[in-house]
Each structure stands twice: as structure tokens, then as C-alpha cells.
Amino acid sequence: MATADNTELIDRFEEFYRDYYRNEIGELAQKYPSEQKSLFVDWQDLYRFDPDLAEDVRNQPEQLQEYAEEALRLYDLPVDVKLGQAHVRIENLPETTGIRDIRADHRGQLISVQGIVRKATEVRPKVTDAAFECQRCGTLTRIPQTTGDFQEPHECQGCERQGPFRINFDQSEFIDAQKIRVQESPEGLRGGETPQSIDINIEDDITGNVTAGDHVRVTGVLKLDQRESGNEKTPMFDTYMDGMTVEIEDEQFEEMDITDEDKKEIVELSNEPDIYEQMVGAIAPSIYGYEQEKLSMILQLFSGVSKDLPDGSRIRGDLHMLLIGDPGTGKSQMLSYIQNIAPRSVYTSGKGSSAAGLTAAAVRDDFGDGQQWTLEAGALVLADQGIAAVDELDKMAADDRSAMHEALEQQSISVSKAGINATLKSRCSLLGAANPKYGRFDQYEPIGEQIDLEPALISRFDLIFTVTDKPDEEKDRKLAQHILTTNYAGELHTHRQENATPDFSAEEVETVTEEVDPTIEPELLRKYIAYAKRNCFPTMTEEAKDEIESFYVDLRSKGQDEDAAVPVTARKIEALIRLAESSARVRLSDTVEQRDAERVIEIVRSSLQDIGVDPETGELDADVVETGTSKSQRDRIQNIKGIIADIQDEYDDGAPVEVVIERAEEVGIDESKAEHEIEKLKQQGEIYEPTNGNLRTT
């Protein structure tokens, strides 16, 4: 029975409902319990009604929730419905608490946290009131299950013996339960900070609504769980939350606060005539050169415009870019720099740092108590609506390889395992770096033979650049000077910091560091990118369309001869459109102009010259990227296979290798290439050796 004070609080809640939530309670009564089981109360409404009551709800949420639900049960309803098990759930607190800012003082309080769902278990029944039936006399003993441990009766209330007992399911009360792990959103982190997370238990009607990869705001009560070392309890506690409400957010950069002053600075910067040069200078200034690659990374950060078509299909606006190159060329540094300035980003290795790897996985681990399967989001899901920087992409796991095709093009990842069927969003740009199979890049070999990635996957990248390390006296001298200047600037800066009476003035240090400072401060660049992606959705002008069309048609026309290779496929048009839209966004423009088209055509031409050229003919060949085999190589393979087929029956054991090579030389294929293609055909199972030194087709 409620005390006088408690009765007064219950009366206040009833009065609040009458003033603010009359219609919502009427709707709940009509839908209860099959369609709706909770009344969602905006904390701000409660504060307007009674500030003291609202603060009490924050400081003593569990007790006050009981009073609020009792008031709901006592509320005079227009229909004959009992809201016996209805919940009152508080949402929209005035501020959120950072996961890394949670402290002991928050214990027992109502708080809100924001982040991304890293893991989510399946929804499973949880007993809240267990009815134990004595198997000796049949007496029922009810024990509420309010703690984490399962509570059983010590003895039967009927025969006073210690069981045995079994649960009577019909007389027990169950509720749906789920556990999620919420991790800090990437855009809220600075300078490569490790994201922190918190586990949250949710129950009843708010279960099953979120999945791994969702951005959420969760309001709930902070609880403590004592750690154990073996069988001994320790004085240390872990934090977790009992969730009261879970709101799914789809805002791109919810934690990116752009002030009016920031906006003014961003707009002024966008009108600078050398804005593209300044952007390039803001990317990894400690790394010399690579202007084309850095400009491409800038365009990737701004991205094109995603389009939802009337037929329900979607054209991605995100750009995928791959850097392939020699060791020590700064690929990893550039990836790391991009991760630090992108408004939302995830940096990882292709080897993967978790069971989910790059994509997603259903795993069985301690999070699900070792019994349940848990859906865990990988790097591409965590980077949804941002950028995923993946080093050593060629070393990714086999499971990721198969899922990567869908992740890059459809921008979703499907998981079907152990009864879990889910589709997670991966609407992100991928910036990948990979090393050639044999250490250094060989410009005379097709790209497909030098990188351990399937051609079908390589073809999903809008831009591919080779980052090579070739001796060049002038370039090497400038590179050496740049590295020396960068290090000298660091030495001067450290010297002034560590010495009370430094030998160098602040002006001297500034003069040197100006050469290696980013042209745009990283924090401003982050806000610039976020502002552009929020507010700019450029459309093509006729001049820009004509420029892209002419470039594509001119390239394709070179492949019209019967024996010519196909220089480029239609995929490249979409890449050009995405890049041109991104170029317009850099200027905060709502139109894609001819100059944008010209700019990105140069980038695409540079990329094609890097990787889309048949090293034997010097001609552009789309098949080098699309299939991993150039047309000249494909013709050579067909010739050798034809030679073997023609002469294999002239010999008892098949076509002798030396004869095949002689015939190949007669049609212009040199010995080393013939030997190489024979080995390749054997690996692919198209020919075999019945005896040593002899060949037959399969």
C-alpha cells in the first residue's frame, strides 16, 4: 500500500497525464496489449509540468517509474481496459552522457547515451516471476527473479523438503529480453581514440527493434556489476544499463556541432579560387607529392549524391578507392590521416580485429552468455554513412571476400547463420590499401596478377592508383628536402616545449612549420565536409553531362576495331558522375559545372593510365581490371590452348611441352610467356599433364 508521500506522487502523475497525455493514453488503451504496451513520456513535458518531479525521475528513476505506472493503472479510461502490465518509458532527456564520461556518481540515475550498436543478441524469453512446483507434493512456490542470478526455493512451503522442483511454465511469468552493446560513434572521437562501449539490457516491447550497425540514443538506468576473479569477488565493478527507451537515429553527423561562426568561415573558404589546392594541402602534409591521389581522397570524403529511384532501387553516391603500391610509400599514413579528419570513420586492417572482420558475422561468445548467437557489426557497418579506411585489404578473411561484393555495390551486408537472418547497412566509402603479391609493383604485368584480390572485387573500385617507388633524382631530392624539413620542424617544436630558455624564437619555429602545416586545420576540414554533405545536393548541368559523355564515347570508340580491346565499361560513367558531384560539393555548389567534369576526367584518366593499360600493347583495356586478364593475354592463352588441342592426339601421351612452345613461338609468343600461360592453364584446370612433360586439354 502506498504511503501518503507516495500517494501524493501518484496523484501528481495522474494530474500530469490528464494535462499532457490524455490522447496518448486513450490510444494506448485501444491498442493494448497486442499493438502497444508502453506510454512514452517526453521528459521535457514532465519538466514543464513539475520541474521537481522531473528531477526526481532522473535521480530515482526506478522508484518513480513504479509510481508513474501505478498512476497509469489508476487512470480513468474511456474504455473497459486494464493497463495492468503497461510500461511508462521516459525519453528525450535534455542532454546525453558520453559513454567514456560515465562515472560512479551516475549509479542509479536516468541517463541517455548515443552511439552505434556493435553487438545485439537474439530476443529470448526471460522469467520474471518463476513458479516452482514441488515434485513430491505439488505445492507451488513463487519467487520473483529480480537479480541477474536465477533464484530457486530452498525448501517447499508445503512438505518443507528441499525439492526437487521444476518450473511450472503455465504459472510463471515471462518477458522478452535482449542485450545490446552500444559503442561510441566514430565522429565523436578525436585523434585515433579507441571507442568505448556499454552493455544495455532491454525488455518487453522495445526488444527486436534494433540490429548491429544502427545508430541509437538509449535512455536507461545505470547499474553496477561486481567483477570476479575466479570464485573471489573483487572491489571493482563494471557498468551497464537497464534500457528504458531506444530511439534509432539516422542523422549523418549527430555529434558534429557547427556554429554560425564555423558556417561563415566554411562559406568564405569555399569561395577561395584555390580551394582545391588548399584541400590537397590539408591532406597528410608530412607526405610529399601524390597530389592526384590526395585530391581523389578529398573527393571521396565529400562523396557524390545517393539517389533513390522510383522503382525502389538505389544508386550509391559513395566513392571507393584503392591504393596499390610498394612498401614505404606512405599508403598507411595517408589512410590514417583520412581516418582522423573524416567526420565519421573507422580504420582497420584487412586481417580484421574481431570475429566480425570487415563486414559482419553471427558469433557465439561471452556477450551472449556463451549460449546465444550474437550479431556483430564489422568495420564497414560501423562506418555506415562515413568512410572505412582498410589497410592490407589483400589479406582479408575468406568470409569477408564473399560479403565484400554486396557491401561495396549494394551497400548492405546479409548475414544468414544459426537462425539469424539480417541485412545490415554499409553505406560507406572504402579507402583501401594493398601490397603487390611479390613485394614491389611491376608495371609490365597486369594488375590482376599482382594483387591477391578477385578481379570482380577490384572492378568495384571507382579509382585505383599505383603508388610506386622509382628512383628519380629530382623527385628524390625534393622528397629528401621535404622529409628533412618535416623532421626539423618537429625538432624545433619539441625544443621550444621542453626548454625553459629555448635557442629558437617562436617566429623562427613558425617560419619552418608553415611549410609542413596543413593548409586547412583538421577540425575545420571535418566541419566543412559535414556541412557540405548535410546541405549540398548538386545536380548536373548540360555542359557537364556533355563533357562526361564525350570522354566516355571517345574512349569507347578506340575499341571498335574487331581485334581491339574494350577500353572502358559503363561502370566508369557512374564513377565520373559521383566524382563530379563531389567536386561540386567541395565548392558548396548545388550544380555540377563543366569545370567539375573536366577536373574529374583528368583524375579518371590518370587512374586508368595507372592500372587500366595492357602492359604489352600500351592500350587501355577494361578487362585488365574487370577480369584480371588483358585482351592480349587472353588471346595468347586461347592460342596455346588451341595448339595443345590440335597436336595432343598426334602423340601417345599428349602434346610435348617443347613442341607446344615451338608452335607458340611461330605465332609470335615468346618462350617465357608461353611457359607462364601453360602454368596458368594448369592451375585453372583447363589442361593437365598425363605424364611428365606432356599436355592435354580437359
C-alpha positions in Angstrom: 0.0 0.0 0.0 1.4 3.4 -1.0 2.3 5.8 1.8 0.9 9.4 2.0 4.0 10.7 0.2 3.8 8.0 -2.4 0.1 8.7 -2.9 0.9 12.3 -3.5 3.4 11.5 -6.2 1.0 9.1 -7.8 -1.7 11.8 -7.8 0.8 14.2 -9.4 1.5 11.7 -12.2 -2.3 11.3 -12.7 -2.7 15.1 -13.0 0.2 15.2 -15.4 -1.4 12.6 -17.6 -4.7 14.5 -17.7 -3.0 17.7 -18.7 -0.5 16.3 -21.2 -1.1 12.7 -22.3 -4.9 12.3 -22.4 -4.9 11.4 -26.1 -1.8 9.2 -25.9 -3.3 7.1 -23.1 -6.6 6.8 -25.0 -4.6 5.4 -28.0 -2.7 3.1 -25.7 -5.9 1.7 -24.2 -7.2 0.9 -27.7 -4.0 -0.8 -28.8 -3.1 -2.6 -25.5 -1.6 -5.2 -25.3 -1.3 -6.6 -28.8 -0.1 -3.5 -30.7 1.2 -1.2 -27.9 2.3 -1.8 -24.3 4.1 1.4 -23.4 3.3 5.1 -22.8 6.3 7.1 -24.0 6.7 10.3 -21.9 8.8 13.2 -23.0 10.9 14.3 -20.0 10.7 17.9 -21.3 6.9 17.7 -20.9 7.3 16.5 -17.3 9.7 19.3 -16.6 7.3 21.9 -17.9 4.5 20.4 -15.6 6.7 20.0 -12.5 10.5 20.6 -12.5 11.0 18.9 -9.1 9.1 15.8 -10.2 11.1 15.7 -13.4 14.4 15.9 -11.5 13.2 13.2 -9.1 12.6 10.9 -12.1 16.3 11.5 -13.2 17.7 10.8 -9.7 15.4 8.0 -8.6 14.1 6.5 -11.9 13.2 3.0 -10.7 11.1 4.2 -7.8 9.4 7.0 -9.7 8.7 4.6 -12.7 6.7 2.4 -10.3 4.6 5.4 -9.2 4.2 6.5 -12.8 3.0 3.1 -13.8 0.7 2.9 -10.8 -0.8 6.2 -11.8 -1.4 4.8 -15.3 -3.2 1.8 -13.9 -5.4 4.1 -11.8 -6.2 6.4 -14.7 -9.9 6.7 -15.5 -10.0 5.2 -19.0 -12.9 5.8 -21.5 -12.8 2.1 -22.5 -13.0 -1.0 -20.3 -9.3 -2.0 -20.4 -6.9 -2.7 -17.6 -3.4 -1.5 -18.2 -2.0 -4.0 -15.7 1.3 -4.7 -17.4 1.7 -1.4 -19.3 5.1 0.5 -19.0 5.8 4.2 -18.7 9.1 4.9 -20.6 10.8 8.3 -20.2 12.6 9.7 -23.3 14.2 12.9 -24.6 16.4 13.9 -21.6 17.9 17.4 -22.1 21.5 16.1 -22.6 23.3 12.9 -23.4 26.2 11.4 -21.3 29.3 10.3 -23.3 30.0 6.7 -22.8 33.6 7.5 -21.7 32.2 10.1 -19.3 30.1 7.7 -17.2 31.3 7.8 -13.6 30.3 6.2 -10.2 28.2 9.2 -9.4 25.8 8.2 -12.2 24.9 5.0 -10.5 21.1 4.6 -10.2 20.4 7.7 -12.3 18.5 8.0 -15.5 20.9 8.9 -18.3 21.0 8.9 -22.1 23.9 7.6 -24.2 24.4 7.8 -28.0 26.3 5.5 -30.2 26.3 2.6 -32.7 25.1 -0.9 -31.9 28.2 -3.0 -32.1 26.5 -6.3 -31.0 23.0 -7.5 -30.5 21.8 -10.8 -29.2 18.7 -12.6 -30.3 15.4 -11.8 -28.4 14.9 -14.6 -25.9 12.3 -15.2 -23.1 13.3 -14.2 -19.6 11.4 -15.4 -16.5 10.4 -12.5 -14.2 8.3 -14.5 -11.7 9.1 -18.2 -11.5 6.5 -20.7 -10.2 8.4 -23.7 -8.8 6.3 -26.9 -8.4 7.4 -29.4 -5.8 7.6 -32.8 -7.4 6.8 -34.5 -4.1 3.6 -32.7 -3.0 2.8 -30.4 -6.0 2.9 -27.2 -3.9 3.7 -24.0 -6.0 6.3 -21.6 -4.7 6.6 -18.3 -6.5 10.0 -16.5 -6.5 10.5 -13.1 -8.3 13.6 -13.1 -10.5 14.9 -9.6 -9.9 18.6 -10.1 -10.0 21.0 -11.5 -12.6 21.3 -14.9 -10.9 18.5 -17.4 -11.1 16.8 -17.7 -7.7 15.4 -21.1 -6.6 13.4 -22.0 -3.4 15.4 -23.5 -0.5 12.5 -25.7 0.6 8.9 -26.5 -0.3 6.3 -24.4 1.6 4.0 -27.5 1.6 6.1 -30.5 2.7 9.1 -28.5 3.9 11.5 -30.6 2.0 14.3 -29.4 -0.3 12.6 -30.3 -3.6 13.2 -31.5 -6.2 11.4 -28.6 -8.0 10.5 -28.0 -11.6 9.3 -24.7 -13.2 5.6 -24.7 -13.9 5.7 -22.7 -17.2 1.9 -22.0 -17.2 2.0 -20.4 -13.8 5.3 -18.4 -14.4 5.6 -15.0 -16.0 8.0 -14.4 -18.9 9.1 -11.3 -20.7 11.1 -10.8 -23.9 14.7 -9.8 -23.3 17.7 -8.7 -25.4 21.2 -7.4 -24.8 22.9 -4.8 -27.0 26.4 -3.3 -26.9 26.5 0.4 -27.8 29.8 1.8 -28.9 30.8 5.4 -29.2 30.1 6.8 -32.7 33.3 7.4 -34.8 32.5 11.1 -35.4 32.6 11.7 -31.6 36.3 10.6 -31.3 39.4 12.6 -31.8 42.9 11.7 -32.9 42.5 8.0 -33.1 40.9 7.5 -29.7 39.8 3.9 -29.0 35.9 3.8 -28.9 34.4 2.8 -25.6 31.2 0.8 -25.2 28.5 -0.1 -22.7 26.2 -3.1 -22.5 22.5 -2.4 -22.2 19.7 -4.8 -21.3 16.3 -4.1 -22.9 13.0 -5.9 -22.2 9.5 -6.5 -23.5 8.1 -4.3 -26.3 11.4 -2.4 -27.1 13.3 -5.6 -27.9 13.9 -6.7 -31.5 13.7 -3.2 -33.0 17.5 -2.6 -33.3 20.2 -4.5 -35.0 24.0 -4.3 -35.2 25.0 -1.1 -37.1 22.1 1.0 -36.0 22.8 4.5 -34.6 20.8 4.8 -31.4 20.1 7.0 -28.4 19.3 4.9 -25.3 17.8 6.2 -22.1 18.1 4.0 -19.1 19.3 3.4 -15.5 23.0 3.0 -14.9 23.8 -0.2 -12.9 26.9 -1.8 -11.5 28.0 -5.4 -11.8 30.8 -6.7 -9.5 33.8 -8.3 -11.1 35.0 -11.7 -10.0 38.5 -13.2 -10.1 38.0 -17.0 -10.2 35.5 -17.6 -7.4 36.6 -14.5 -5.5 34.7 -11.2 -5.8 36.8 -8.0 -6.3 36.2 -4.4 -5.2 35.9 -3.4 -8.9 32.6 -3.0 -10.7 31.6 -2.9 -14.4 28.9 -0.5 -15.6 25.8 -1.5 -17.6 22.4 0.0 -18.2 18.8 -1.2 -17.9 17.3 0.4 -21.0 14.1 2.3 -20.8 13.8 3.6 -24.3 15.8 3.0 -27.5 15.5 5.6 -30.3 17.0 4.8 -33.7 18.7 7.8 -35.3 19.6 8.2 -38.9 21.2 11.6 -38.8 24.6 11.6 -40.5 26.7 13.6 -38.1 24.6 13.9 -34.9 27.6 14.8 -32.8 29.1 17.4 -35.2 28.3 20.8 -33.8 28.7 23.5 -36.5 28.3 27.1 -35.1 27.3 30.2 -37.1 30.9 31.3 -36.9 32.0 27.9 -38.3 29.5 28.3 -41.1 30.7 31.8 -42.0 34.3 30.5 -42.1 33.3 27.5 -44.2 31.4 29.6 -46.8 34.3 32.1 -47.1 36.7 29.2 -47.6 34.5 27.7 -50.3 34.8 30.9 -52.3 38.6 30.9 -52.4 39.8 30.5 -56.0 42.4 27.9 -54.9 40.1 25.9 -52.7 41.1 22.6 -54.4 44.8 23.3 -53.9 44.1 24.2 -50.2 42.2 20.9 -49.8 45.1 18.9 -51.2 47.5 20.7 -48.9 45.3 19.8 -45.9 45.7 16.0 -46.6 48.8 14.4 -45.0 51.2 17.4 -45.5 54.0 15.3 -44.0 53.9 13.1 -47.1 55.5 14.6 -50.2 53.7 14.6 -53.5 50.7 12.4 -54.5 48.6 15.4 -55.4 46.3 13.4 -57.7 45.8 10.8 -55.0 45.2 13.4 -52.3 42.6 15.2 -54.5 40.9 11.9 -55.1 40.8 11.3 -51.3 39.2 14.8 -50.8 36.5 13.9 -53.4 35.9 10.6 -51.6 35.5 12.4 -48.3 32.8 14.7 -49.8 31.3 11.9 -51.9 28.6 12.0 -54.6 24.9 12.1 -54.1 23.0 8.9 -53.3 19.9 8.5 -55.5 16.7 6.6 -54.6 14.9 5.8 -57.9 11.1 5.4 -58.4 11.4 1.7 -58.9 12.9 1.3 -55.4 16.5 0.8 -56.5 19.3 2.9 -55.2 22.4 4.3 -56.8 25.3 4.8 -54.4 27.0 8.1 -54.1 29.9 6.9 -52.0 33.3 6.5 -53.8 35.6 3.5 -53.4 39.3 4.0 -53.9 42.2 1.6 -53.8 45.9 2.3 -53.4 48.3 -0.4 -54.5 51.9 0.0 -54.1 55.4 -0.6 -52.9 56.3 -0.7 -49.2 57.3 2.5 -47.6 55.4 4.8 -49.9 53.1 6.3 -47.2 49.9 4.4 -48.0 49.2 3.6 -44.4 50.0 7.1 -43.2 47.5 8.6 -45.8 44.8 6.2 -44.6 45.4 7.0 -41.0 45.3 10.7 -41.8 42.0 10.4 -43.7 40.5 8.5 -40.7 41.4 11.3 -38.4 39.8 14.1 -40.5 36.7 12.3 -41.8 33.6 13.2 -39.8 32.7 9.6 -39.4 35.4 7.0 -40.0 36.7 3.6 -39.0 40.3 2.4 -39.5 41.2 -1.2 -39.5 43.4 -3.9 -41.1 42.1 -6.4 -43.7 43.1 -9.1 -41.3 40.3 -7.8 -39.0 40.4 -7.3 -35.3 37.2 -9.1 -34.3 35.1 -12.1 -35.3 33.0 -9.8 -37.4 36.1 -8.8 -39.5 35.4 -6.2 -42.2 31.7 -7.0 -42.8 29.5 -8.7 -40.1 29.1 -12.1 -38.5 26.9 -14.2 -36.3 29.2 -15.2 -33.3 28.8 -17.2 -30.1 30.8 -15.6 -27.3 30.6 -14.4 -23.7 28.4 -11.5 -24.7 25.5 -13.9 -25.3 26.5 -15.9 -22.2 28.2 -18.4 -24.4 24.9 -19.9 -25.5 23.1 -17.3 -27.7 24.2 -16.3 -31.2 25.1 -12.6 -31.4 25.0 -10.4 -34.4 28.2 -8.4 -34.5 28.9 -5.5 -36.8 32.3 -5.2 -38.6 34.2 -2.2 -39.8 32.1 -1.4 -42.9 28.9 -1.4 -40.9 30.4 0.7 -38.1 31.4 3.2 -40.8 27.9 3.5 -42.2 27.4 6.9 -43.8 31.1 7.6 -43.3 34.4 6.2 -44.6 36.2 2.9 -43.9 40.0 3.1 -44.2 41.2 -0.5 -44.6 44.9 -1.3 -44.7 46.2 -4.6 -46.1 43.0 -5.2 -47.9 44.5 -8.1 -49.8 44.9 -10.0 -46.5 41.2 -10.0 -45.6 39.5 -13.2 -44.5 37.7 -15.5 -46.9 34.3 -14.8 -45.4 34.8 -11.1 -45.9 35.8 -11.6 -49.5 32.4 -13.1 -50.4 30.5 -10.4 -48.4 32.5 -7.5 -49.8 30.9 -7.5 -53.3 27.5 -6.8 -51.8 29.0 -4.4 -49.3 30.6 -2.2 -51.9 27.9 -2.1 -54.6 24.5 -2.7 -52.9 25.9 -1.1 -49.7 24.4 -3.8 -47.5 25.7 -6.9 -45.8 23.5 -10.0 -45.4 24.1 -12.5 -42.6 22.3 -15.9 -42.5 23.6 -18.2 -39.8 22.3 -20.1 -36.8 18.7 -18.8 -37.3 19.9 -15.2 -37.6 18.8 -13.6 -40.9 19.7 -9.9 -41.1 20.7 -7.3 -43.6 23.0 -4.6 -42.2 23.7 -1.2 -43.8 27.2 -0.4 -45.1 26.6 2.9 -46.8 30.2 4.0 -46.6 33.1 4.8 -48.8 36.0 2.4 -48.8 39.6 3.6 -48.9 41.7 0.5 -49.2 45.5 -0.1 -49.4 47.1 -3.2 -50.7 50.6 -4.5 -51.4 51.6 -6.4 -54.5 51.9 -10.2 -54.2 55.6 -10.1 -54.9 56.7 -7.1 -52.8 57.1 -4.4 -55.5 54.8 -3.3 -58.3 55.7 -4.5 -61.8 54.3 -2.1 -64.4 54.8 -4.8 -67.1 52.4 -7.3 -65.5 48.5 -6.9 -65.4 47.2 -5.7 -62.0 45.1 -8.8 -61.6 48.2 -11.0 -61.4 49.9 -8.7 -58.8 47.3 -8.3 -56.1 45.6 -11.0 -54.1 42.0 -9.8 -54.8 39.4 -11.1 -57.2 39.0 -9.1 -60.4 35.3 -8.8 -59.7 36.1 -7.1 -56.4 38.8 -4.8 -57.9 36.3 -3.7 -60.5 34.0 -2.3 -57.8 36.5 0.5 -57.0 35.9 3.8 -58.8 39.5 4.8 -58.6 42.7 2.7 -58.4 46.1 4.2 -58.1 49.5 2.6 -58.1 51.9 4.1 -55.5 55.4 3.2 -56.8 58.9 3.9 -55.6 61.1 4.6 -58.6 64.5 6.3 -58.5 64.2 9.8 -59.9 67.0 12.3 -59.0 64.9 15.5 -59.0 61.9 13.9 -57.3 64.2 12.1 -54.7 65.9 15.4 -53.9 62.6 17.2 -53.3 61.3 14.2 -51.2 64.5 14.2 -49.1 64.2 18.0 -48.5 60.5 17.6 -47.5 61.3 14.8 -45.0 64.2 16.8 -43.6 62.0 19.9 -43.2 59.2 18.0 -41.6 61.6 16.5 -39.1 63.4 19.8 -38.4 60.0 21.5 -37.8 59.2 18.7 -35.2 62.6 19.1 -33.6 62.2 22.9 -33.2 58.6 22.5 -31.8 59.8 19.9 -29.3 62.9 22.0 -28.4 60.7 25.0 -27.5 58.3 22.9 -25.5 61.0 21.1 -23.4 63.3 24.0 -22.8 62.7 26.9 -20.4 65.1 29.1 -22.4 64.9 27.9 -26.0 67.5 28.7 -28.6 64.9 29.5 -31.2 62.2 32.2 -31.2 58.5 31.4 -31.8 58.8 33.3 -35.1 61.7 31.0 -36.3 59.7 27.9 -35.4 56.6 29.3 -37.1 58.5 30.0 -40.3 59.7 26.4 -40.6 56.5 24.7 -39.5 54.4 26.8 -42.0 55.9 24.6 -44.8 54.5 21.4 -43.3 51.4 22.6 -41.6 48.1 21.6 -43.2 46.6 24.5 -45.2 43.2 23.9 -43.5 43.0 23.0 -39.8 41.8 19.4 -39.5 38.9 20.4 -37.2 37.6 23.0 -39.6 38.0 20.5 -42.5 35.9 17.9 -40.6 33.2 20.5 -40.1 33.5 21.7 -43.8 32.9 18.1 -45.0 30.0 17.5 -42.6 28.4 20.8 -43.6 28.7 20.1 -47.4 27.2 16.6 -47.0 24.3 17.9 -45.0 23.5 20.9 -47.2 24.7 20.3 -50.8 23.0 18.0 -53.2 24.3 19.1 -56.6 22.6 18.4 -60.0 24.3 18.1 -63.4 24.3 21.0 -65.9 24.0 20.1 -69.6 27.6 21.2 -70.2 28.9 18.7 -67.5 26.8 15.9 -69.0 28.2 16.6 -72.5 31.7 16.6 -71.2 31.4 13.2 -69.5 29.5 11.8 -72.4 32.2 12.9 -74.9 35.0 11.5 -72.8 33.3 8.1 -72.5 32.3 7.8 -76.1 35.8 8.9 -77.3 37.4 6.3 -75.2 35.0 3.6 -76.3 35.5 4.4 -80.0 39.1 3.2 -79.7 37.7 -0.3 -79.1 35.5 -0.5 -82.2 38.1 -2.4 -84.3 37.4 -6.2 -84.4 40.7 -7.1 -82.7 40.8 -4.1 -80.3 40.3 -4.3 -76.6 37.4 -2.7 -74.9 39.0 0.4 -73.3 36.4 1.2 -70.6 33.0 -0.1 -69.4 29.8 1.7 -68.4 30.7 1.5 -64.7 33.2 4.3 -65.3 30.3 6.7 -66.2 28.8 6.3 -62.8 32.2 6.8 -61.2 32.6 10.0 -63.2 29.2 11.3 -62.1 30.0 10.6 -58.4 33.3 12.3 -58.7 31.8 15.3 -60.4 29.1 15.7 -57.8 31.8 15.5 -55.1 33.8 18.2 -56.9 30.8 20.5 -56.8 30.3 19.8 -53.1 33.9 21.0 -52.4 32.7 24.4 -53.7 29.4 24.1 -51.7 27.7 24.3 -55.1 24.3 23.0 -56.0 25.3 22.5 -59.7 27.9 20.3 -61.3 29.6 22.5 -63.8 31.8 21.7 -66.8 34.9 22.5 -64.9 33.9 19.8 -62.4 33.6 17.3 -65.2 37.0 18.3 -66.6 38.6 18.0 -63.3 37.4 14.5 -62.6 38.1 13.3 -66.1 41.7 14.1 -65.6 41.7 12.1 -62.3 40.0 9.1 -64.0 42.4 9.3 -67.0 45.3 9.2 -64.5 43.8 6.2 -62.7 43.2 4.4 -66.0 46.8 5.1 -67.1 48.0 3.6 -63.8 46.1 0.3 -63.9 43.8 0.1 -66.9 46.6 -0.3 -69.6 47.6 -3.5 -71.2 51.4 -3.5 -70.4 52.1 -5.4 -73.7 50.2 -3.1 -76.1 50.1 0.2 -74.2 46.4 0.5 -75.0 43.6 1.0 -72.4 41.9 -2.3 -71.7 38.9 -2.6 -69.3 39.5 -6.3 -69.0 42.7 -5.7 -67.1 40.7 -4.5 -64.1 37.3 -6.2 -64.8 38.6 -9.7 -65.4 42.3 -9.5 -64.3 43.3 -10.6 -67.8 44.2 -8.3 -70.7 42.9 -9.0 -74.2 46.4 -9.7 -75.5 46.9 -12.2 -72.6 43.5 -13.8 -73.2 44.3 -14.2 -77.0 47.7 -15.8 -76.1 46.0 -18.3 -73.7 43.5 -19.2 -76.4 46.3 -19.7 -78.9 48.3 -22.0 -76.6 45.2 -24.0 -75.7 44.4 -24.3 -79.4 47.9 -25.6 -80.1 47.6 -28.3 -77.4 44.2 -29.3 -78.7 45.4 -29.6 -82.3 48.5 -31.8 -81.6 47.7 -33.8 -78.5 46.3 -36.7 -80.4 49.4 -36.9 -82.6 51.4 -38.2 -79.6 50.6 -41.1 -77.3 51.0 -39.2 -74.0 49.7 -35.8 -75.3 51.3 -32.7 -76.7 55.0 -32.4 -75.6 55.7 -29.1 -73.8 58.7 -28.3 -76.0 56.6 -28.7 -79.2 53.8 -26.5 -77.8 56.4 -23.8 -77.0 57.9 -24.1 -80.6 54.5 -23.7 -82.2 53.7 -20.8 -79.9 56.9 -19.0 -80.9 55.9 -19.5 -84.6 52.8 -17.3 -83.9 54.7 -14.6 -82.1 54.5 -15.8 -78.4 58.0 -15.8 -76.8 59.1 -18.7 -74.7 58.8 -17.2 -71.2 55.3 -16.0 -71.9 54.3 -19.4 -73.3 55.7 -21.2 -70.2 53.8 -18.7 -68.0 50.5 -19.3 -69.7 50.9 -23.1 -69.7 51.4 -22.9 -65.9 48.3 -20.7 -65.6 46.2 -23.1 -67.7 47.3 -26.0 -65.5 46.4 -24.1 -62.3 43.0 -23.3 -63.7 42.4 -26.9 -64.6 42.0 -26.3 -68.3 44.9 -28.5 -69.2 46.7 -31.3 -67.4 49.9 -33.4 -67.6 49.1 -37.1 -68.1 52.8 -37.8 -68.0 55.8 -35.5 -67.2 56.4 -33.0 -69.9 53.2 -33.7 -71.9 49.9 -31.8 -72.0 46.3 -32.5 -72.8 43.2 -30.3 -72.6 40.5 -31.2 -70.1 
